[in-house]
Amino acid sequence: MTDTDLGAFRTETRAWLEANCPTEMRDGVRDEETICWGGRNWQFTSDAQKTWLEVMAAKGWTVPTWPVEYGGAGLDRAHDKVLQEELDAIGARWPLQSFGIWMLGPALLAFGSHEQKLQYLPPIARGEVRWCQGYSEPGAGSDLASVQTKAVSDGDHYVVNGQKVWTSYADKADCIFALVRTDPDAKKHLGISFLLIDMDTAGVSTKPIRLISGSSPFCETFFDDVRVPKSNVVGTEHRGWDVAKHLLTHEREMISGGGAGLLGTRSLGAVLAEHDGGMDATTRAEALQCEVDQLAIGLTLERYKDQAEAGGGVGDASAMLKYEGTELNKRRHELLMSAGGADALEWEGTHAGLAADWLRTKANSIEGGTSEVMLSIISRRILGLPG
């Protein structure tokens, strides 16, 4: 690949985006209401949102690095980076966001059979199916290998019984990728399988969990004698922990971005200046430090992505990215609350949503592995400190 090749791709990409990205889709992601999650029951907020998803999916640019046969564009890291830069340059909203793209897709690409990839990946790329994650249970949070949801063999099917908790958007999802215990006699992680389950299957039910922020992104998910084909196992039966660990590295990379994306293309300083409280010297200095830290995280993530493309993988470094990213996200929202003064406490009105977003960041240091667990991984597996 030459600089000329990348330059030509940039020129073509810029022209295509200018011709195909609707004006309404060039305001960045300002809040969750502007995100397109897709799925069987998804209701587009506008014709522009629908058009933007359709043209990007047809181009393979909802998942640009995935192979063409699975709904992607087959771009390498260098070309994908150019695409991201050109999207950012016009403030384009990302056409589709989903756990299918961030987590299940990479797991299927690494462990799924060719038939599973053909069945599940293209619908994810087109935004036709929305997935949720069935990992945590009431008795298996940080100690995830203690999952007790059972999948008992019955001919060509499993019969699944158990409960998951903190299942993000389970009440809106079409399908769930879940860790289930298929060998009750094996020691912890050795008897777990990675299973794909349609949420419309008889016996699957959900119950939203109301959070302190007032919203309910998390749910309890229940399985009562749910019959699931054995062909829905990803990877090897009883070896689902291998798939789970691979997926977690991608989840932690995703979470490491924190809430920075919700600021769109604006800097933290610009957002702070919009609030009546303004910025004093101390707040300005803290905002600048957050901006520098965000750039450092971004550069580090790019380095690890290059390493992963070269076959090195991210591995345990995802714990470092996740910890730093989520802690930074909490700092950013603390600053927004501080600059907003009394107005930031409004639950309704001009500044509505600021307090709820601030409260939501507290979950960042729990989901995808608690900060304490991340620090333990960093100390033992990256720094090599004694236990």
C-alpha positions in Angstrom: 0.0 0.0 0.0 1.3 3.5 -0.9 0.5 7.0 0.3 -0.9 7.5 -3.2 -3.3 4.6 -2.7 -4.5 6.0 0.6 -4.7 9.5 -0.9 -6.9 8.3 -3.7 -9.1 6.4 -1.3 -9.5 9.5 0.9 -10.5 11.6 -2.1 -13.1 9.0 -3.2 -14.4 8.6 0.3 -14.7 12.3 0.9 -16.7 12.7 -2.4 -18.9 9.7 -1.6 -19.7 11.0 1.9 -20.5 14.5 0.6 -22.9 13.0 -1.9 -24.6 10.4 0.3 -24.5 11.6 4.0 -27.8 13.5 4.7 -27.4 16.9 6.1 -29.4 15.9 9.2 -26.8 13.2 10.0 -23.9 15.6 10.2 -24.5 16.9 13.8 -22.6 14.1 15.6 -23.9 11.9 18.4 -25.2 14.4 21.0 -27.1 12.0 23.2 -28.6 8.5 23.1 -31.7 9.6 21.3 -29.6 10.2 18.2 -28.1 6.7 18.1 -29.4 4.2 15.6 -29.4 0.7 17.3 -31.3 -1.2 14.6 -33.2 -4.4 15.1 -36.4 -6.1 14.1 -38.6 -3.5 15.9 -36.4 -0.5 15.4 -38.3 2.7 14.7 -36.2 5.2 12.7 -36.3 8.7 14.1 -36.3 10.2 10.6 -36.1 9.4 6.9 -32.5 10.7 7.0 -31.5 8.2 9.7 -33.0 5.3 7.6 -31.4 6.5 4.4 -28.0 6.9 6.1 -28.1 3.3 7.5 -29.1 1.8 4.2 -26.5 3.5 2.0 -23.7 2.8 4.5 -24.7 -0.8 4.9 -24.9 -1.3 1.1 -21.3 0.1 1.0 -20.2 -2.3 3.7 -19.2 0.7 5.9 -21.3 -0.1 9.0 -18.6 -2.7 9.6 -15.8 -1.6 7.2 -13.1 -4.1 8.3 -15.3 -7.2 8.2 -15.0 -9.4 5.1 -17.2 -8.5 2.2 -19.0 -11.9 2.2 -20.1 -11.2 5.8 -21.5 -7.7 5.1 -18.3 -5.6 5.5 -16.1 -3.8 3.1 -12.9 -5.7 3.7 -10.9 -2.6 4.6 -7.5 -2.9 6.2 -6.6 -0.7 9.3 -5.1 2.1 7.2 -8.1 2.5 4.9 -10.5 2.2 7.9 -8.7 4.9 9.7 -9.1 7.2 6.7 -12.8 6.5 6.6 -13.1 7.3 10.3 -11.2 10.6 9.8 -13.5 11.6 6.9 -16.6 10.8 8.9 -15.3 12.9 11.8 -14.4 15.7 9.4 -18.1 16.3 8.4 -19.4 15.5 11.9 -21.3 12.4 10.6 -23.2 10.3 13.0 -22.2 6.7 13.0 -25.0 5.0 11.0 -25.4 2.0 13.3 -24.2 1.0 16.8 -24.8 -2.3 18.4 -23.4 -5.0 20.6 -23.5 -7.2 17.5 -20.9 -5.0 15.9 -18.8 -4.3 19.0 -18.8 -7.7 20.7 -20.6 -10.6 19.0 -19.2 -9.9 15.5 -15.5 -10.1 16.5 -16.3 -13.3 18.5 -18.0 -15.0 15.5 -15.2 -13.9 13.2 -12.7 -15.6 15.5 -14.7 -18.7 16.6 -17.8 -19.1 14.5 -18.3 -21.6 11.7 -18.6 -20.4 8.2 -22.3 -21.2 8.3 -22.8 -19.2 11.5 -20.9 -16.2 10.0 -23.1 -16.3 6.9 -26.3 -16.6 9.1 -25.6 -14.0 11.7 -23.1 -11.4 10.5 -24.8 -9.8 7.4 -28.0 -9.1 9.4 -25.9 -7.4 12.1 -24.1 -5.3 9.4 -27.5 -4.2 8.0 -29.0 -3.4 11.4 -31.7 -6.0 11.0 -31.0 -7.8 14.3 -30.2 -6.3 17.7 -28.2 -8.4 20.2 -27.7 -8.2 24.0 -25.2 -9.9 26.2 -26.1 -12.6 28.8 -23.0 -12.8 31.0 -23.6 -11.6 34.6 -25.8 -13.4 37.0 -27.0 -12.6 40.6 -24.2 -14.9 41.9 -21.7 -14.4 39.1 -20.6 -10.8 38.5 -16.9 -10.2 38.9 -16.5 -14.0 39.3 -18.0 -14.6 35.9 -16.9 -18.2 35.7 -19.4 -19.1 38.4 -22.4 -18.8 36.1 -25.1 -21.3 36.9 -27.6 -20.8 34.1 -27.9 -24.5 32.9 -28.2 -25.9 29.4 -29.2 -29.5 29.6 -28.7 -31.7 26.5 -31.9 -33.0 25.0 -31.3 -34.6 21.5 -30.4 -31.8 19.1 -31.4 -29.1 21.5 -30.4 -27.7 24.9 -33.0 -26.9 27.5 -31.9 -23.7 29.2 -32.9 -22.6 32.7 -31.5 -19.8 34.8 -31.3 -16.0 35.1 -29.0 -13.2 33.9 -28.8 -9.7 35.4 -27.6 -6.3 34.2 -28.5 -7.4 30.7 -28.3 -4.1 28.8 -31.3 -3.4 26.6 -32.6 -7.0 26.9 -36.1 -5.7 26.7 -35.4 -4.2 23.2 -33.1 -6.9 21.8 -34.0 -9.6 19.3 -31.3 -12.1 20.4 -28.9 -12.7 23.2 -25.4 -14.3 23.3 -25.1 -16.1 26.6 -22.8 -18.1 28.8 -24.4 -21.3 30.0 -23.2 -24.2 32.0 -23.3 -27.4 29.8 -21.1 -29.6 32.0 -22.2 -29.2 35.7 -19.4 -31.6 36.8 -16.5 -29.6 35.3 -14.5 -27.1 37.3 -15.9 -23.6 36.7 -14.9 -22.2 33.4 -14.2 -25.6 31.9 -17.9 -26.5 31.6 -19.3 -23.3 30.0 -20.6 -22.9 26.5 -21.2 -19.8 24.4 -24.8 -20.0 23.1 -26.9 -17.8 20.8 -30.6 -17.5 21.8 -33.5 -15.8 20.0 -35.4 -13.6 22.5 -38.7 -14.6 20.9 -38.2 -18.2 22.0 -40.8 -19.5 24.4 -39.6 -19.2 28.0 -37.5 -16.1 27.6 -38.6 -13.1 29.6 -37.1 -9.8 30.7 -37.7 -7.3 33.5 -36.2 -3.7 33.4 -34.1 -2.6 36.4 -34.8 1.0 37.4 -31.6 2.9 38.1 -30.8 5.9 40.2 -30.7 8.0 37.0 -34.4 7.2 36.4 -33.8 5.2 33.2 -33.8 1.4 32.7 -31.0 0.4 30.3 -30.4 -2.8 32.4 -32.7 -5.8 32.8 -33.1 -9.1 34.4 -33.4 -11.9 31.9 -35.1 -15.2 32.7 -34.9 -18.6 30.9 -37.6 -21.1 31.8 -37.2 -24.4 29.9 -36.0 -22.6 26.8 -35.2 -25.0 23.9 -32.2 -23.9 21.8 -30.6 -25.8 18.9 -27.1 -27.1 19.6 -26.0 -25.6 16.3 -26.2 -22.3 18.1 -23.1 -23.1 20.1 -20.2 -20.8 19.0 -16.9 -22.6 19.2 -16.5 -25.9 21.0 -19.0 -27.2 23.5 -17.8 -26.7 27.1 -15.1 -24.3 25.8 -17.2 -21.2 25.7 -14.8 -19.4 28.2 -12.3 -19.0 25.3 -15.0 -17.2 23.3 -16.0 -15.2 26.3 -12.5 -13.9 27.0 -12.0 -12.9 23.4 -15.3 -11.0 23.4 -14.5 -9.3 26.7 -11.4 -7.7 25.2 -13.6 -6.1 22.5 -16.2 -5.0 25.1 -13.6 -3.3 27.2 -12.1 -1.5 24.2 -15.7 -0.3 23.4 -16.3 0.8 27.0 -12.9 2.5 27.2 -14.3 5.2 24.9 -16.5 6.3 27.7 -18.9 9.0 27.0 -16.6 11.1 24.9 -18.5 10.2 21.8 -21.6 11.8 23.2 -19.9 15.1 22.9 -19.8 14.7 19.1 -17.0 16.7 17.5 -17.0 19.3 20.2 -14.2 19.6 22.7 -14.9 19.3 26.4 -14.0 22.9 26.9 -16.6 24.0 24.3 -19.2 22.0 26.0 -18.3 23.4 29.4 -18.5 27.0 28.0 -22.1 26.4 27.0 -23.2 26.1 30.7 -24.0 29.2 32.6 -21.4 28.5 35.3 -18.7 29.0 32.7 -15.1 28.0 33.5 -12.7 29.4 36.1 -9.0 28.8 35.8 -9.1 25.6 37.8 -11.9 24.1 35.8 -10.3 25.1 32.5 -7.0 23.4 33.6 -8.9 20.2 34.5 -10.8 20.3 31.2 -7.5 20.7 29.3 -6.1 17.7 31.2 -9.1 15.6 30.3 -8.6 16.6 26.6 -4.9 15.6 26.7 -5.8 12.3 28.5 -8.5 11.6 25.9 -5.9 12.1 23.1 -3.5 9.8 24.9 -6.1 7.0 25.2 -7.0 7.4 21.6 -3.4 7.1 20.4 -2.9 4.1 22.7 -6.0 2.4 21.3 -4.8 3.1 17.8 -1.4 1.5 18.6 -3.1 -1.6 20.0 -5.4 -1.8 17.0 -2.3 -1.8 14.7 -0.8 -4.5 16.9 -3.9 -6.5 16.6 -4.0 -6.3 12.8 -0.4 -7.5 12.8 -1.6 -10.6 14.7 -0.5 -9.5 18.2 -4.0 -8.9 19.6 -4.9 -6.6 22.4 -5.3 -9.2 25.2 -4.9 -8.0 28.8 -4.1 -4.5 27.7 -7.9 -4.1 27.2 -8.1 -3.9 31.0 -5.8 -0.9 31.0 -7.9 0.8 28.3 -11.1 0.0 30.0 -10.0 1.3 33.4 -8.5 4.6 32.2 -11.4 5.2 29.8 -14.1 4.8 32.3 -12.3 6.8 35.0 -11.8 9.6 32.5 -15.5 9.5 31.6 -16.4 10.0 35.2 -14.0 12.9 35.5 -15.5 14.6 32.4 -19.0 14.4 33.7 -17.9 15.6 37.1 -16.6 18.7 35.4 -19.8 19.2 33.4 -21.8 19.0 36.7 -19.4 21.5 38.4 -19.5 24.0 35.5 -23.3 23.8 35.3 -23.8 24.8 38.9 -27.3 24.6 40.3 -28.7 24.3 36.8 -26.9 20.9 36.4 -29.1 19.4 39.0 -32.3 20.0 36.9 -34.2 16.8 36.2 -36.4 18.6 33.7 -35.9 21.8 31.7 -33.1 23.3 29.7 -30.3 21.3 31.4 -32.3 18.1 31.7 -30.2 15.0 31.2 -26.9 16.3 32.6 -27.4 14.8 36.1 -28.8 11.6 34.7 -25.7 11.2 32.4 -23.4 11.9 35.4 -25.2 9.2 37.4 -25.0 6.8 34.5 -21.2 7.1 34.4 -21.0 5.4 37.8 -21.9 2.1 36.1 -19.0 2.4 33.7 -16.6 1.3 36.4 -18.7 -1.8 37.0 -19.9 -3.0 33.6 -17.4 -5.1 31.5 -15.4 -5.8 34.7 -15.1 -3.7 37.8 -12.3 -1.2 38.1 -10.9 -3.3 41.0 -10.8 -6.4 38.7 -9.2 -4.3 35.9 -6.5 -3.1 38.3 -5.8 -6.7 39.4 -5.4 -7.7 35.8 -3.1 -4.8 35.1 -0.9 -5.5 38.2 -0.6 -9.3 37.7 -0.7 -9.8 33.9 0.8 -6.6 32.6 3.1 -5.3 35.3 4.0 -8.8 36.6 3.6 -7.8 40.3 3.3 -10.6 42.9 -0.2 -11.7 43.9 
